[in-house]
């Protein structure tokens, strides 16, 4: 069973278990973990995770119909979904309208040399003892770099941490390439190619998911602000009109939230509400 996981993944899991053990043995941390779990179980937080998990499962089931598929690849899919796919989708909720070509960049970033580097450093790892030390050192340097970067008086320490992390990264890449060359065989070369392509294929497949999650988040914010002032009896009818007017355009949702939410009030009539939608539609056409 453990042969499915690389020594790097096992090392990370061990350190996570150690961290979790330290947290639950501390009374202060225990109470915070309970609060965190309660917040995490909120339906608005759980629902996107469930949808993205189901979406990833559907893609996996579709790919599994091809002859090259092995169920050992499920591990790579799960790891990619948790640590890359879901963060990409959630970052889209904040950055989709800020970054030009955000969704195109999701694909481009995964086609860059970083994808090749991540593949080799993930597929070819060291023995478990080296990995345990390596992961601990990297975490400590990352934490130290983050906190020293907030204080100008610690610029030297911040720079040293950055240099050390870059140096460790370079050493890992060199040794991973060496291991790749030494352990190369035509028997497992096709499996390695599939492992390399999984992040690229799923990155492309997750673009629509990240887009719709961004739309969902924007509408949630918009309707949350309207809920305090919209008439309850016509709530769904009025929201349907907003959906038709804004459709799947993030810029339109932001525009309506910025300029037209303030015009809605509890006792608003149908005529007044329709006029707001008409004014909004005219403004959109002028842009």
Helices and strands as residue ranges (DSSP letters): G 2-4, H 7-25, H 27-40, H 43-63, G 71-73, H 74-80, I 81-85, H 86-95, H 102-111, H 113-123, H 128-148, G 152-154, H 155-182, H 186-226, G 232-234, H 235-246, H 250-259, G 261-263, H 270-286
